[in-house]
Amino acid sequence: MLSWTITFLVIALIAGVLGFTGVARTATGIAKILFFLFLILFVASLLFRGF
């Protein structure tokens, strides 16, 4: 899941440099959602592994 986040972040950076602001904004939003989902699942797995 983290690899998808990095992929969308790279797409957003390239689109931003090339001037495609709509694509960059969308890719950034997807990357943020995936990153927070990864973070929540990571913390949950750490908590459940501890119990």
CHARMM-style PDB file with segment names, atoms N, HN, CA, C and O in Angstrom:
ATOM      1  N   MET     1       0.833  -1.189   0.000  1.00  0.00      PROA
ATOM      2  CA  MET     1       0.000   0.000   0.000  1.00  0.00      PROA
ATOM      3  C   MET     1       0.875   1.249   0.000  1.00  0.00      PROA
ATOM      4  O   MET     1       0.530   2.266  -0.602  1.00  0.00      PROA
ATOM      5  N   LEU     2       1.994   1.155   0.675  1.00  0.00      PROA
ATOM      6  HN  LEU     2       2.274   0.329   1.164  1.00  0.00      PROA
ATOM      7  CA  LEU     2       2.885   2.317   0.704  1.00  0.00      PROA
ATOM      8  C   LEU     2       3.478   2.574  -0.681  1.00  0.00      PROA
ATOM      9  O   LEU     2       3.761   3.719  -1.033  1.00  0.00      PROA
ATOM     10  N   SER     3       3.666   1.521  -1.459  1.00  0.00      PROA
ATOM     11  HN  SER     3       3.437   0.590  -1.173  1.00  0.00      PROA
ATOM     12  CA  SER     3       4.199   1.709  -2.816  1.00  0.00      PROA
ATOM     13  C   SER     3       3.196   2.453  -3.700  1.00  0.00      PROA
ATOM     14  O   SER     3       3.592   3.247  -4.553  1.00  0.00      PROA
ATOM     15  N   TRP     4       1.901   2.200  -3.499  1.00  0.00      PROA
ATOM     16  HN  TRP     4       1.579   1.555  -2.805  1.00  0.00      PROA
ATOM     17  CA  TRP     4       0.878   2.942  -4.252  1.00  0.00      PROA
ATOM     18  C   TRP     4       0.902   4.421  -3.876  1.00  0.00      PROA
ATOM     19  O   TRP     4       0.734   5.293  -4.728  1.00  0.00      PROA
ATOM     20  N   THR     5       1.112   4.690  -2.591  1.00  0.00      PROA
ATOM     21  HN  THR     5       1.249   3.981  -1.898  1.00  0.00      PROA
ATOM     22  CA  THR     5       1.187   6.076  -2.134  1.00  0.00      PROA
ATOM     23  C   THR     5       2.344   6.801  -2.803  1.00  0.00      PROA
ATOM     24  O   THR     5       2.195   7.929  -3.272  1.00  0.00      PROA
ATOM     25  N   ILE     6       3.488   6.149  -2.842  1.00  0.00      PROA
ATOM     26  HN  ILE     6       3.609   5.233  -2.460  1.00  0.00      PROA
ATOM     27  CA  ILE     6       4.665   6.761  -3.470  1.00  0.00      PROA
ATOM     28  C   ILE     6       4.429   6.940  -4.970  1.00  0.00      PROA
ATOM     29  O   ILE     6       4.839   7.947  -5.548  1.00  0.00      PROA
ATOM     30  N   THR     7       3.774   5.972  -5.597  1.00  0.00      PROA
ATOM     31  HN  THR     7       3.441   5.154  -5.127  1.00  0.00      PROA
ATOM     32  CA  THR     7       3.474   6.073  -7.025  1.00  0.00      PROA
ATOM     33  C   THR     7       2.592   7.280  -7.319  1.00  0.00      PROA
ATOM     34  O   THR     7       2.882   8.050  -8.234  1.00  0.00      PROA
ATOM     35  N   PHE     8       1.519   7.450  -6.553  1.00  0.00      PROA
ATOM     36  HN  PHE     8       1.283   6.824  -5.810  1.00  0.00      PROA
ATOM     37  CA  PHE     8       0.636   8.592  -6.777  1.00  0.00      PROA
ATOM     38  C   PHE     8       1.328   9.907  -6.443  1.00  0.00      PROA
ATOM     39  O   PHE     8       1.045  10.930  -7.066  1.00  0.00      PROA
ATOM     40  N   LEU     9       2.226   9.891  -5.473  1.00  0.00      PROA
ATOM     41  HN  LEU     9       2.455   9.060  -4.967  1.00  0.00      PROA
ATOM     42  CA  LEU     9       2.969  11.102  -5.146  1.00  0.00      PROA
ATOM     43  C   LEU     9       3.891  11.497  -6.297  1.00  0.00      PROA
ATOM     44  O   LEU     9       4.003  12.678  -6.625  1.00  0.00      PROA
ATOM     45  N   VAL    10       4.543  10.523  -6.906  1.00  0.00      PROA
ATOM     46  HN  VAL    10       4.451   9.563  -6.640  1.00  0.00      PROA
ATOM     47  CA  VAL    10       5.409  10.802  -8.056  1.00  0.00      PROA
ATOM     48  C   VAL    10       4.581  11.305  -9.234  1.00  0.00      PROA
ATOM     49  O   VAL    10       4.997  12.232  -9.929  1.00  0.00      PROA
ATOM     50  N   ILE    11       3.420  10.706  -9.465  1.00  0.00      PROA
ATOM     51  HN  ILE    11       3.082   9.953  -8.900  1.00  0.00      PROA
ATOM     52  CA  ILE    11       2.535  11.168 -10.534  1.00  0.00      PROA
ATOM     53  C   ILE    11       2.117  12.612 -10.285  1.00  0.00      PROA
ATOM     54  O   ILE    11       2.079  13.422 -11.212  1.00  0.00      PROA
ATOM     55  N   ALA    12       1.803  12.930  -9.034  1.00  0.00      PROA
ATOM     56  HN  ALA    12       1.833  12.272  -8.282  1.00  0.00      PROA
ATOM     57  CA  ALA    12       1.402  14.301  -8.703  1.00  0.00      PROA
ATOM     58  C   ALA    12       2.547  15.281  -8.927  1.00  0.00      PROA
ATOM     59  O   ALA    12       2.330  16.383  -9.430  1.00  0.00      PROA
ATOM     60  N   LEU    13       3.755  14.891  -8.560  1.00  0.00      PROA
ATOM     61  HN  LEU    13       3.931  13.996  -8.151  1.00  0.00      PROA
ATOM     62  CA  LEU    13       4.898  15.785  -8.760  1.00  0.00      PROA
ATOM     63  C   LEU    13       5.170  16.024 -10.240  1.00  0.00      PROA
ATOM     64  O   LEU    13       5.417  17.158 -10.652  1.00  0.00      PROA
ATOM     65  N   ILE    14       5.127  14.969 -11.033  1.00  0.00      PROA
ATOM     66  HN  ILE    14       4.926  14.049 -10.699  1.00  0.00      PROA
ATOM     67  CA  ILE    14       5.369  15.120 -12.468  1.00  0.00      PROA
ATOM     68  C   ILE    14       4.263  15.958 -13.114  1.00  0.00      PROA
ATOM     69  O   ILE    14       4.542  16.831 -13.936  1.00  0.00      PROA
ATOM     70  N   ALA    15       3.019  15.692 -12.742  1.00  0.00      PROA
ATOM     71  HN  ALA    15       2.793  14.982 -12.074  1.00  0.00      PROA
ATOM     72  CA  ALA    15       1.910  16.461 -13.305  1.00  0.00      PROA
ATOM     73  C   ALA    15       1.992  17.927 -12.886  1.00  0.00      PROA
ATOM     74  O   ALA    15       1.671  18.818 -13.673  1.00  0.00      PROA
ATOM     75  N   GLY    16       2.416  18.174 -11.662  1.00  0.00      PROA
ATOM     76  HN  GLY    16       2.676  17.451 -11.023  1.00  0.00      PROA
ATOM     77  CA  GLY    16       2.561  19.558 -11.207  1.00  0.00      PROA
ATOM     78  C   GLY    16       3.641  20.305 -11.955  1.00  0.00      PROA
ATOM     79  O   GLY    16       3.481  21.482 -12.279  1.00  0.00      PROA
ATOM     80  N   VAL    17       4.747  19.623 -12.231  1.00  0.00      PROA
ATOM     81  HN  VAL    17       4.877  18.668 -11.968  1.00  0.00      PROA
ATOM     82  CA  VAL    17       5.838  20.256 -12.979  1.00  0.00      PROA
ATOM     83  C   VAL    17       5.406  20.554 -14.410  1.00  0.00      PROA
ATOM     84  O   VAL    17       5.769  21.587 -14.973  1.00  0.00      PROA
ATOM     85  N   LEU    18       4.628  19.641 -14.996  1.00  0.00      PROA
ATOM     86  HN  LEU    18       4.334  18.802 -14.539  1.00  0.00      PROA
ATOM     87  CA  LEU    18       4.197  19.828 -16.379  1.00  0.00      PROA
ATOM     88  C   LEU    18       2.997  20.758 -16.515  1.00  0.00      PROA
ATOM     89  O   LEU    18       2.619  21.117 -17.630  1.00  0.00      PROA
ATOM     90  N   GLY    19       2.400  21.149 -15.407  1.00  0.00      PROA
ATOM     91  HN  GLY    19       2.708  20.857 -14.501  1.00  0.00      PROA
ATOM     92  CA  GLY    19       1.320  22.119 -15.447  1.00  0.00      PROA
ATOM     93  C   GLY    19      -0.081  21.537 -15.451  1.00  0.00      PROA
ATOM     94  O   GLY    19      -1.053  22.268 -15.640  1.00  0.00      PROA
ATOM     95  N   PHE    20      -0.197  20.245 -15.246  1.00  0.00      PROA
ATOM     96  HN  PHE    20       0.593  19.651 -15.093  1.00  0.00      PROA
ATOM     97  CA  PHE    20      -1.520  19.611 -15.180  1.00  0.00      PROA
ATOM     98  C   PHE    20      -2.015  19.673 -13.734  1.00  0.00      PROA
ATOM     99  O   PHE    20      -1.895  18.703 -12.986  1.00  0.00      PROA
ATOM    100  N   THR    21      -2.562  20.808 -13.358  1.00  0.00      PROA
ATOM    101  HN  THR    21      -2.659  21.596 -13.966  1.00  0.00      PROA
ATOM    102  CA  THR    21      -2.905  21.015 -11.946  1.00  0.00      PROA
ATOM    103  C   THR    21      -4.060  20.141 -11.493  1.00  0.00      PROA
ATOM    104  O   THR    21      -4.083  19.716 -10.338  1.00  0.00      PROA
ATOM    105  N   GLY    22      -5.016  19.861 -12.360  1.00  0.00      PROA
ATOM    106  HN  GLY    22      -4.998  20.207 -13.298  1.00  0.00      PROA
ATOM    107  CA  GLY    22      -6.144  19.012 -11.973  1.00  0.00      PROA
ATOM    108  C   GLY    22      -5.696  17.599 -11.673  1.00  0.00      PROA
ATOM    109  O   GLY    22      -6.121  17.002 -10.683  1.00  0.00      PROA
ATOM    110  N   VAL    23      -4.840  17.065 -12.524  1.00  0.00      PROA
ATOM    111  HN  VAL    23      -4.495  17.550 -13.327  1.00  0.00      PROA
ATOM    112  CA  VAL    23      -4.312  15.721 -12.313  1.00  0.00      PROA
ATOM    113  C   VAL    23      -3.442  15.695 -11.070  1.00  0.00      PROA
ATOM    114  O   VAL    23      -3.504  14.747 -10.287  1.00  0.00      PROA
ATOM    115  N   ALA    24      -2.636  16.725 -10.883  1.00  0.00      PROA
ATOM    116  HN  ALA    24      -2.586  17.496 -11.519  1.00  0.00      PROA
ATOM    117  CA  ALA    24      -1.753  16.785  -9.720  1.00  0.00      PROA
ATOM    118  C   ALA    24      -2.564  16.847  -8.428  1.00  0.00      PROA
ATOM    119  O   ALA    24      -2.216  16.188  -7.448  1.00  0.00      PROA
ATOM    120  N   ARG    25      -3.633  17.625  -8.418  1.00  0.00      PROA
ATOM    121  HN  ARG    25      -3.916  18.160  -9.214  1.00  0.00      PROA
ATOM    122  CA  ARG    25      -4.464  17.748  -7.228  1.00  0.00      PROA
ATOM    123  C   ARG    25      -5.156  16.423  -6.906  1.00  0.00      PROA
ATOM    124  O   ARG    25      -5.243  16.028  -5.743  1.00  0.00      PROA
ATOM    125  N   THR    26      -5.643  15.744  -7.937  1.00  0.00      PROA
ATOM    126  HN  THR    26      -5.572  16.064  -8.881  1.00  0.00      PROA
ATOM    127  CA  THR    26      -6.309  14.466  -7.733  1.00  0.00      PROA
ATOM    128  C   THR    26      -5.327  13.411  -7.228  1.00  0.00      PROA
ATOM    129  O   THR    26      -5.634  12.678  -6.288  1.00  0.00      PROA
ATOM    130  N   ALA    27      -4.160  13.332  -7.841  1.00  0.00      PROA
ATOM    131  HN  ALA    27      -3.910  13.927  -8.605  1.00  0.00      PROA
ATOM    132  CA  ALA    27      -3.161  12.350  -7.428  1.00  0.00      PROA
ATOM    133  C   ALA    27      -2.670  12.631  -6.013  1.00  0.00      PROA
ATOM    134  O   ALA    27      -2.402  11.699  -5.255  1.00  0.00      PROA
ATOM    135  N   THR    28      -2.549  13.895  -5.654  1.00  0.00      PROA
ATOM    136  HN  THR    28      -2.766  14.652  -6.269  1.00  0.00      PROA
ATOM    137  CA  THR    28      -2.138  14.243  -4.292  1.00  0.00      PROA
ATOM    138  C   THR    28      -3.201  13.822  -3.280  1.00  0.00      PROA
ATOM    139  O   THR    28      -2.870  13.316  -2.207  1.00  0.00      PROA
ATOM    140  N   GLY    29      -4.458  14.026  -3.612  1.00  0.00      PROA
ATOM    141  HN  GLY    29      -4.726  14.437  -4.483  1.00  0.00      PROA
ATOM    142  CA  GLY    29      -5.543  13.607  -2.723  1.00  0.00      PROA
ATOM    143  C   GLY    29      -5.557  12.103  -2.517  1.00  0.00      PROA
ATOM    144  O   GLY    29      -5.733  11.625  -1.397  1.00  0.00      PROA
ATOM    145  N   ILE    30      -5.371  11.359  -3.595  1.00  0.00      PROA
ATOM    146  HN  ILE    30      -5.227  11.747  -4.506  1.00  0.00      PROA
ATOM    147  CA  ILE    30      -5.333   9.898  -3.484  1.00  0.00      PROA
ATOM    148  C   ILE    30      -4.133   9.464  -2.653  1.00  0.00      PROA
ATOM    149  O   ILE    30      -4.245   8.560  -1.825  1.00  0.00      PROA
ATOM    150  N   ALA    31      -2.991  10.100  -2.868  1.00  0.00      PROA
ATOM    151  HN  ALA    31      -2.901  10.834  -3.541  1.00  0.00      PROA
ATOM    152  CA  ALA    31      -1.788   9.751  -2.106  1.00  0.00      PROA
ATOM    153  C   ALA    31      -1.987  10.023  -0.623  1.00  0.00      PROA
ATOM    154  O   ALA    31      -1.541   9.233   0.210  1.00  0.00      PROA
ATOM    155  N   LYS    32      -2.646  11.121  -0.274  1.00  0.00      PROA
ATOM    156  HN  LYS    32      -3.009  11.763  -0.950  1.00  0.00      PROA
ATOM    157  CA  LYS    32      -2.906  11.430   1.137  1.00  0.00      PROA
ATOM    158  C   LYS    32      -3.815  10.379   1.771  1.00  0.00      PROA
ATOM    159  O   LYS    32      -3.559   9.918   2.883  1.00  0.00      PROA
ATOM    160  N   ILE    33      -4.873  10.005   1.058  1.00  0.00      PROA
ATOM    161  HN  ILE    33      -5.081  10.379   0.154  1.00  0.00      PROA
ATOM    162  CA  ILE    33      -5.810   9.018   1.586  1.00  0.00      PROA
ATOM    163  C   ILE    33      -5.106   7.682   1.802  1.00  0.00      PROA
ATOM    164  O   ILE    33      -5.262   7.056   2.851  1.00  0.00      PROA
ATOM    165  N   LEU    34      -4.333   7.246   0.814  1.00  0.00      PROA
ATOM    166  HN  LEU    34      -4.206   7.754  -0.038  1.00  0.00      PROA
ATOM    167  CA  LEU    34      -3.627   5.980   0.937  1.00  0.00      PROA
ATOM    168  C   LEU    34      -2.591   6.013   2.058  1.00  0.00      PROA
ATOM    169  O   LEU    34      -2.410   5.021   2.763  1.00  0.00      PROA
ATOM    170  N   PHE    35      -1.911   7.146   2.226  1.00  0.00      PROA
ATOM    171  HN  PHE    35      -2.059   7.953   1.654  1.00  0.00      PROA
ATOM    172  CA  PHE    35      -0.919   7.251   3.290  1.00  0.00      PROA
ATOM    173  C   PHE    35      -1.563   7.157   4.658  1.00  0.00      PROA
ATOM    174  O   PHE    35      -1.056   6.446   5.525  1.00  0.00      PROA
ATOM    175  N   PHE    36      -2.666   7.854   4.876  1.00  0.00      PROA
ATOM    176  HN  PHE    36      -3.078   8.431   4.172  1.00  0.00      PROA
ATOM    177  CA  PHE    36      -3.321   7.797   6.179  1.00  0.00      PROA
ATOM    178  C   PHE    36      -3.930   6.420   6.437  1.00  0.00      PROA
ATOM    179  O   PHE    36      -3.942   5.951   7.575  1.00  0.00      PROA
ATOM    180  N   LEU    37      -4.432   5.774   5.391  1.00  0.00      PROA
ATOM    181  HN  LEU    37      -4.422   6.155   4.466  1.00  0.00      PROA
ATOM    182  CA  LEU    37      -4.940   4.422   5.539  1.00  0.00      PROA
ATOM    183  C   LEU    37      -3.810   3.470   5.914  1.00  0.00      PROA
ATOM    184  O   LEU    37      -3.983   2.618   6.785  1.00  0.00      PROA
ATOM    185  N   PHE    38      -2.654   3.608   5.263  1.00  0.00      PROA
ATOM    186  HN  PHE    38      -2.514   4.300   4.556  1.00  0.00      PROA
ATOM    187  CA  PHE    38      -1.485   2.812   5.610  1.00  0.00      PROA
ATOM    188  C   PHE    38      -1.062   3.058   7.049  1.00  0.00      PROA
ATOM    189  O   PHE    38      -0.743   2.117   7.776  1.00  0.00      PROA
ATOM    190  N   LEU    39      -1.059   4.316   7.460  1.00  0.00      PROA
ATOM    191  HN  LEU    39      -1.319   5.080   6.870  1.00  0.00      PROA
ATOM    192  CA  LEU    39      -0.640   4.659   8.812  1.00  0.00      PROA
ATOM    193  C   LEU    39      -1.573   4.061   9.853  1.00  0.00      PROA
ATOM    194  O   LEU    39      -1.110   3.548  10.871  1.00  0.00      PROA
ATOM    195  N   ILE    40      -2.872   4.118   9.618  1.00  0.00      PROA
ATOM    196  HN  ILE    40      -3.248   4.535   8.790  1.00  0.00      PROA
ATOM    197  CA  ILE    40      -3.845   3.547  10.547  1.00  0.00      PROA
ATOM    198  C   ILE    40      -3.683   2.036  10.639  1.00  0.00      PROA
ATOM    199  O   ILE    40      -3.702   1.472  11.733  1.00  0.00      PROA
ATOM    200  N   LEU    41      -3.524   1.380   9.493  1.00  0.00      PROA
ATOM    201  HN  LEU    41      -3.508   1.837   8.604  1.00  0.00      PROA
ATOM    202  CA  LEU    41      -3.355  -0.069   9.502  1.00  0.00      PROA
ATOM    203  C   LEU    41      -2.035  -0.474  10.153  1.00  0.00      PROA
ATOM    204  O   LEU    41      -1.967  -1.506  10.820  1.00  0.00      PROA
ATOM    205  N   PHE    42      -1.001   0.318   9.969  1.00  0.00      PROA
ATOM    206  HN  PHE    42      -1.057   1.156   9.427  1.00  0.00      PROA
ATOM    207  CA  PHE    42       0.286   0.028  10.591  1.00  0.00      PROA
ATOM    208  C   PHE    42       0.204   0.130  12.110  1.00  0.00      PROA
ATOM    209  O   PHE    42       0.702  -0.743  12.821  1.00  0.00      PROA
ATOM    210  N   VAL    43      -0.414   1.183  12.602  1.00  0.00      PROA
ATOM    211  HN  VAL    43      -0.818   1.892  12.024  1.00  0.00      PROA
ATOM    212  CA  VAL    43      -0.572   1.348  14.053  1.00  0.00      PROA
ATOM    213  C   VAL    43      -1.461   0.238  14.628  1.00  0.00      PROA
ATOM    214  O   VAL    43      -1.185  -0.288  15.706  1.00  0.00      PROA
ATOM    215  N   ALA    44      -2.516  -0.109  13.909  1.00  0.00      PROA
ATOM    216  HN  ALA    44      -2.740   0.318  13.033  1.00  0.00      PROA
ATOM    217  CA  ALA    44      -3.399  -1.178  14.377  1.00  0.00      PROA
ATOM    218  C   ALA    44      -2.651  -2.507  14.438  1.00  0.00      PROA
ATOM    219  O   ALA    44      -2.838  -3.274  15.383  1.00  0.00      PROA
ATOM    220  N   SER    45      -1.817  -2.789  13.457  1.00  0.00      PROA
ATOM    221  HN  SER    45      -1.665  -2.167  12.689  1.00  0.00      PROA
ATOM    222  CA  SER    45      -1.072  -4.044  13.481  1.00  0.00      PROA
ATOM    223  C   SER    45      -0.059  -4.056  14.610  1.00  0.00      PROA
ATOM    224  O   SER    45       0.185  -5.104  15.208  1.00  0.00      PROA
ATOM    225  N   LEU    46       0.544  -2.897  14.917  1.00  0.00      PROA
ATOM    226  HN  LEU    46       0.346  -2.045  14.432  1.00  0.00      PROA
ATOM    227  CA  LEU    46       1.456  -2.840  16.057  1.00  0.00      PROA
ATOM    228  C   LEU    46       0.730  -3.073  17.378  1.00  0.00      PROA
ATOM    229  O   LEU    46       1.238  -3.764  18.261  1.00  0.00      PROA
ATOM    230  N   LEU    47      -0.458  -2.492  17.506  1.00  0.00      PROA
ATOM    231  HN  LEU    47      -0.871  -1.931  16.788  1.00  0.00      PROA
ATOM    232  CA  LEU    47      -1.228  -2.670  18.748  1.00  0.00      PROA
ATOM    233  C   LEU    47      -1.687  -4.104  18.915  1.00  0.00      PROA
ATOM    234  O   LEU    47      -1.581  -4.661  20.007  1.00  0.00      PROA
ATOM    235  N   PHE    48      -2.191  -4.708  17.860  1.00  0.00      PROA
ATOM    236  HN  PHE    48      -2.277  -4.256  16.972  1.00  0.00      PROA
ATOM    237  CA  PHE    48      -2.692  -6.087  17.966  1.00  0.00      PROA
ATOM    238  C   PHE    48      -1.565  -7.087  18.126  1.00  0.00      PROA
ATOM    239  O   PHE    48      -1.763  -8.141  18.731  1.00  0.00      PROA
ATOM    240  N   ARG    49      -0.390  -6.786  17.600  1.00  0.00      PROA
ATOM    241  HN  ARG    49      -0.230  -5.931  17.108  1.00  0.00      PROA
ATOM    242  CA  ARG    49       0.743  -7.667  17.781  1.00  0.00      PROA
ATOM    243  C   ARG    49       1.214  -7.633  19.233  1.00  0.00      PROA
ATOM    244  O   ARG    49       1.703  -8.633  19.758  1.00  0.00      PROA
ATOM    245  N   GLY    50       1.064  -6.480  19.873  1.00  0.00      PROA
ATOM    246  HN  GLY    50       0.667  -5.668  19.447  1.00  0.00      PROA
ATOM    247  CA  GLY    50       1.463  -6.336  21.274  1.00  0.00      PROA
ATOM    248  C   GLY    50       0.553  -7.093  22.221  1.00  0.00      PROA
ATOM    249  O   GLY    50       0.984  -7.507  23.297  1.00  0.00      PROA
ATOM    250  N   PHE    51      -0.705  -7.280  21.834  1.00  0.00      PROA
ATOM    251  HN  PHE    51      -1.055  -6.944  20.959  1.00  0.00      PROA
ATOM    252  CA  PHE    51      -1.647  -8.008  22.686  1.00  0.00      PROA
ATOM    253  C   PHE    51      -1.576  -9.442  22.311  1.00  0.00      PROA
ATOM    254  OT1 PHE    51      -2.282 -10.268  22.891  1.00  0.00      PROA
TER     255      PHE     51
END
